[in-house]
Amino acid sequence: MSYIEHYGLEREPFSNAPDARFYFNSEQHEQALLRLMYAVDSNKGFAVLVGGVGTGKTTLARRMLDNLPEDSYESSLLVMVHSGITPEWIVTRIALQLGVQDPSSDCLKLLKQLYTRLLELESEGRRAVVLIDEAQMLHSRELMEEFRGLLNLEIPGKKLLNIVFFGLPEVEDCLALDEPLAQRVAVKFHLKSFTVETTLSYIKHRLQIAGARRMLFSSEAVQLIYRYAGGVPRLINTICDNCLLEAYLRKKKDVNANIIHSVAGDLGLLQQPLVEKPHIQERDDLDEIENMLDQLEQKA
């Protein structure tokens, strides 16, 4: 028996593998998506989403891609997996993703092919959108200059290509390599870590999607998860997953503070919690969490 069966769940609630069913539309993620969609709907050309490790950038990129219907957009998502990418590779991949057949190995001919394809999309009433995930990998002046050149593919009064960067804060250093490109950023949004209240809502959301009929974490446990994870969704998932396994192995019905401390120690988080324990409002926070947990139990 696994902890999934032990707690009567339908699936793992805290896997870090991409799964659209678990998308959590926090207020800031909603605001980010609204702004990025505005950028492409208005043909602003260039938008940037910045966030720390594990804050949900890739999840948001995939969500945005899903929100771009094929009858209105020709869209693609490119993930930069290493720093050895060349300008030629970038332009070729973008051309292929946007429907260019047999892209030329000659740079000038390739740009002409891409421009022709963009004009075709324009005549069809569709917008071309390219989402670039892990954009901080593009740390060379040549790459930034290439993106600036791609943004120059336009017709009078209208841009033909929209590009959205999703990256770590280091993406700001990449943009700084080419000041004219940095000045072309029409929309920029910074993702931040969750608050303690959002952390609770996030945990509750994922449990409900996984089929949980009750809350499996005590109010104090939620507070500790927030502290040790620093409000970072990926770390919240890792801690919660390990805690459910530990509670199952200990034959416990719920995850309590002792289990959180134990798991935090195993993960190397015990001595240096990423969020310092609040001294003044901790009681109020715990009271609010307990009230929210009570509401969840009543709904179940």
C-alpha positions as CSV (number, residue, x, y, z in Angstrom):
1,M,0.0,0.0,0.0
2,S,1.2,3.5,-0.8
3,Y,0.3,6.7,1.0
4,I,-2.1,7.5,-1.9
5,E,-4.2,4.5,-0.9
6,H,-3.6,5.1,2.8
7,Y,-5.2,8.6,2.6
8,G,-7.8,7.6,0.1
9,L,-6.4,9.8,-2.7
10,E,-6.8,9.4,-6.4
11,R,-3.3,10.5,-7.4
12,E,-0.2,12.1,-5.9
13,P,-1.1,15.6,-4.8
14,F,2.3,17.2,-4.6
15,S,4.3,15.9,-7.6
16,N,6.5,18.5,-9.3
17,A,5.9,17.0,-12.7
18,P,3.9,19.3,-15.0
19,D,0.2,18.6,-14.7
20,A,-2.5,21.1,-15.9
21,R,-5.0,19.6,-13.6
22,F,-3.2,21.0,-10.6
23,Y,-2.8,24.5,-12.0
24,F,-3.3,26.9,-9.0
25,N,-4.6,30.3,-10.2
26,S,-3.2,32.4,-7.4
27,E,-3.9,36.2,-7.5
28,Q,-0.4,37.0,-8.8
29,H,-0.5,34.2,-11.4
30,E,-3.8,35.5,-12.6
31,Q,-2.5,39.0,-12.8
32,A,0.7,37.8,-14.6
33,L,-1.4,35.9,-17.2
34,L,-3.7,38.8,-17.7
35,R,-0.8,41.1,-18.4
36,L,1.0,38.7,-20.7
37,M,-2.2,38.0,-22.7
38,Y,-2.7,41.7,-23.0
39,A,0.8,42.1,-24.5
40,V,0.2,39.5,-27.2
41,D,-3.5,40.5,-27.8
42,S,-2.3,44.1,-28.4
43,N,0.7,43.1,-30.5
44,K,3.1,44.9,-28.0
45,G,6.0,42.8,-29.3
46,F,8.0,41.9,-26.2
47,A,7.0,40.9,-22.7
48,V,9.0,39.5,-19.8
49,L,8.0,37.4,-16.8
50,V,10.6,37.2,-14.0
51,G,10.5,34.8,-11.0
52,G,12.8,32.9,-8.6
53,V,13.5,29.2,-8.7
54,G,10.3,27.2,-8.2
55,T,7.8,30.1,-8.3
56,G,5.8,28.6,-11.2
57,K,7.3,30.3,-14.4
58,T,7.2,27.2,-16.5
59,T,3.7,26.3,-15.3
60,L,2.5,29.8,-16.2
61,A,4.2,29.5,-19.6
62,R,2.3,26.3,-20.4
63,R,-0.9,27.8,-19.1
64,M,-0.5,30.8,-21.4
65,L,0.2,28.5,-24.4
66,D,-3.0,26.6,-23.6
67,N,-4.8,29.9,-23.6
68,L,-3.8,30.8,-27.1
69,P,-6.4,29.2,-29.4
70,E,-5.2,28.0,-32.8
71,D,-7.8,29.9,-34.8
72,S,-6.3,33.2,-33.5
73,Y,-2.7,32.4,-32.8
74,E,0.3,30.5,-34.3
75,S,2.1,29.9,-31.0
76,S,5.0,27.8,-29.7
77,L,6.9,27.3,-26.5
78,L,10.7,26.9,-26.7
79,V,12.7,25.8,-23.6
80,M,16.3,26.9,-23.4
81,V,18.1,23.8,-21.9
82,H,21.7,25.0,-22.1
83,S,23.7,28.1,-22.7
84,G,25.4,27.0,-25.9
85,I,22.5,28.1,-28.1
86,T,23.4,30.2,-31.2
87,P,21.5,32.9,-32.9
88,E,21.2,30.7,-36.0
89,W,19.6,27.9,-33.9
90,I,17.1,30.3,-32.3
91,V,15.9,31.7,-35.6
92,T,15.7,28.3,-37.2
93,R,13.7,26.9,-34.3
94,I,11.3,29.8,-34.3
95,A,10.8,29.6,-38.0
96,L,10.0,25.9,-37.8
97,Q,7.6,26.4,-34.9
98,L,5.8,29.1,-36.8
99,G,5.3,26.9,-39.8
100,V,8.2,27.7,-42.2
101,Q,8.8,24.8,-44.5
102,D,12.4,23.7,-45.1
103,P,14.2,26.7,-43.4
104,S,17.3,27.8,-45.3
105,S,20.7,27.5,-43.8
106,D,21.5,31.0,-45.1
107,C,20.6,33.6,-42.4
108,L,19.3,36.3,-44.8
109,K,17.2,33.8,-46.8
110,L,15.9,32.3,-43.5
111,L,14.8,35.8,-42.3
112,K,13.0,36.3,-45.6
113,Q,11.2,33.0,-45.2
114,L,10.2,33.9,-41.7
115,Y,8.9,37.3,-42.8
116,T,6.9,35.8,-45.6
117,R,5.3,33.3,-43.1
118,L,4.5,36.1,-40.7
119,L,2.8,38.0,-43.5
120,E,0.7,34.8,-44.3
121,L,-0.4,34.6,-40.6
122,E,-1.3,38.3,-40.7
123,S,-3.4,37.8,-43.8
124,E,-5.2,34.9,-42.0
125,G,-6.0,37.2,-39.0
126,R,-3.7,35.3,-36.7
127,R,-1.0,36.5,-34.4
128,A,2.5,34.9,-34.1
129,V,3.6,34.3,-30.5
130,V,6.8,32.7,-29.3
131,L,7.2,31.9,-25.6
132,I,10.8,31.4,-24.4
133,D,11.2,29.5,-21.1
134,E,14.5,29.6,-19.1
135,A,15.4,32.8,-21.0
136,Q,18.2,33.5,-18.5
137,M,20.2,30.9,-20.5
138,L,20.4,33.4,-23.4
139,H,23.3,35.4,-21.9
140,S,25.1,36.7,-24.9
141,R,24.9,40.0,-26.7
142,E,24.6,38.3,-30.1
143,L,21.4,36.4,-28.9
144,M,19.8,39.6,-27.6
145,E,20.6,41.4,-30.8
146,E,19.0,38.6,-32.7
147,F,15.8,38.9,-30.7
148,R,15.8,42.7,-31.4
149,G,16.2,41.9,-35.1
150,L,13.2,39.5,-34.9
151,L,11.1,42.2,-33.3
152,N,11.8,44.4,-36.3
153,L,9.8,42.1,-38.5
154,E,6.8,44.3,-38.9
155,I,4.5,46.2,-41.2
156,P,3.5,49.8,-40.9
157,G,1.7,50.3,-37.7
158,K,1.8,46.7,-36.6
159,K,4.3,44.1,-35.2
160,L,4.2,40.7,-36.8
161,L,5.9,38.7,-34.0
162,N,5.3,38.7,-30.2
163,I,8.0,37.2,-28.0
164,V,7.6,36.5,-24.3
165,F,10.6,35.7,-22.0
166,F,10.1,33.5,-18.9
167,G,13.2,33.5,-16.7
168,L,15.0,33.8,-13.4
169,P,16.1,37.2,-12.2
170,E,19.3,36.8,-14.2
171,V,17.3,37.4,-17.3
172,E,17.6,41.1,-16.4
173,D,21.3,40.8,-16.9
174,C,20.7,39.3,-20.4
175,L,18.5,42.2,-21.4
176,A,21.1,44.6,-20.1
177,L,23.5,43.3,-22.8
178,D,21.4,45.1,-25.4
179,E,19.9,48.3,-24.2
180,P,17.7,48.9,-27.3
181,L,16.1,45.5,-26.6
182,A,15.6,46.2,-22.9
183,Q,13.8,49.4,-23.9
184,R,11.4,47.4,-26.1
185,V,10.0,45.5,-23.1
186,A,6.3,46.5,-23.2
187,V,5.1,44.4,-20.3
188,K,7.1,43.0,-17.3
189,F,5.8,41.1,-14.3
190,H,7.7,39.7,-11.3
191,L,6.4,36.5,-9.6
192,K,7.0,36.4,-5.9
193,S,6.9,33.6,-3.3
194,F,3.5,32.8,-1.7
195,T,2.3,34.3,1.6
196,V,1.3,32.0,4.4
197,E,-2.4,32.4,3.4
198,T,-1.7,31.5,-0.2
199,T,0.4,28.6,0.9
200,L,-2.6,27.2,2.8
201,S,-4.9,27.7,-0.2
202,Y,-2.3,26.1,-2.5
203,I,-2.0,23.0,-0.3
204,K,-5.8,22.7,0.0
205,H,-6.2,23.1,-3.7
206,R,-3.8,20.3,-4.6
207,L,-5.3,18.0,-2.0
208,Q,-8.8,18.6,-3.4
209,I,-7.7,17.9,-7.0
210,A,-6.0,14.7,-5.8
211,G,-9.3,13.6,-4.3
212,A,-8.7,14.3,-0.6
213,R,-11.9,14.5,1.5
214,R,-10.3,16.2,4.4
215,M,-7.3,18.4,5.3
216,L,-4.2,16.2,6.0
217,F,-2.0,18.9,7.6
218,S,-2.5,20.5,10.9
219,S,-2.6,24.3,11.2
220,E,0.9,24.3,12.8
221,A,2.2,22.1,10.1
222,V,1.0,24.5,7.4
223,Q,2.8,27.3,9.2
224,L,6.0,25.3,9.3
225,I,5.7,24.3,5.6
226,Y,5.5,28.0,4.7
227,R,8.5,28.8,6.8
228,Y,10.8,26.1,5.5
229,A,9.7,26.4,1.9
230,G,9.9,30.2,1.9
231,G,6.6,30.3,0.1
232,V,8.1,28.7,-3.0
233,P,5.6,26.3,-4.7
234,R,8.2,23.7,-5.8
235,L,9.6,23.4,-2.3
236,I,6.1,23.3,-0.8
237,N,5.4,20.3,-3.1
238,T,8.6,18.6,-2.0
239,I,8.0,19.1,1.7
240,C,4.4,18.0,1.5
241,D,5.1,14.9,-0.5
242,N,7.8,13.8,1.9
243,C,5.6,14.6,4.9
244,L,2.7,12.5,3.6
245,L,5.0,9.6,3.0
246,E,6.5,10.0,6.5
247,A,3.1,10.2,8.1
248,Y,2.0,7.1,6.3
249,L,5.1,5.2,7.4
250,R,4.4,6.3,11.0
251,K,0.8,5.2,10.6
252,K,-0.4,8.7,11.3
253,K,-3.8,10.1,10.2
254,D,-2.4,13.6,9.7
255,V,0.8,15.5,9.2
256,N,1.8,17.3,12.4
257,A,4.6,19.6,13.4
258,N,7.0,16.8,14.5
259,I,6.8,15.3,11.0
260,I,7.4,18.6,9.4
261,H,10.6,19.2,11.5
262,S,11.8,15.6,10.7
263,V,11.3,16.0,7.0
264,A,12.8,19.5,7.0
265,G,15.9,18.0,8.7
266,D,16.2,15.3,6.1
267,L,15.9,18.0,3.3
268,G,18.6,20.2,5.0
269,L,16.1,22.9,5.9
270,L,15.8,22.5,9.7
271,Q,18.7,24.7,10.7
272,Q,18.0,27.5,8.2
273,P,14.3,28.1,7.6
274,L,13.9,30.2,4.4
275,V,11.4,32.4,6.1
276,E,12.1,33.5,9.7
277,K,9.5,32.7,12.3
278,P,7.2,35.7,12.8
279,H,7.2,36.9,16.4
280,I,4.3,39.3,16.5
281,Q,1.6,38.0,14.3
282,E,2.2,34.3,14.5
283,R,-0.8,33.7,16.8
284,D,-3.0,35.6,14.4
285,D,-1.7,33.6,11.4
286,L,-2.3,30.3,13.2
287,D,-5.8,31.4,14.1
288,E,-6.6,32.3,10.5
289,I,-5.2,29.0,9.3
290,E,-7.3,27.1,11.8
291,N,-10.4,29.0,10.7
292,M,-9.7,28.1,7.0
293,L,-9.1,24.5,7.9
294,D,-12.4,24.4,9.8
295,Q,-14.1,25.7,6.7
296,L,-12.5,23.0,4.6
297,E,-13.6,20.3,7.0
298,Q,-17.2,21.7,6.9
299,K,-17.2,21.6,3.1
300,A,-15.9,18.0,3.1
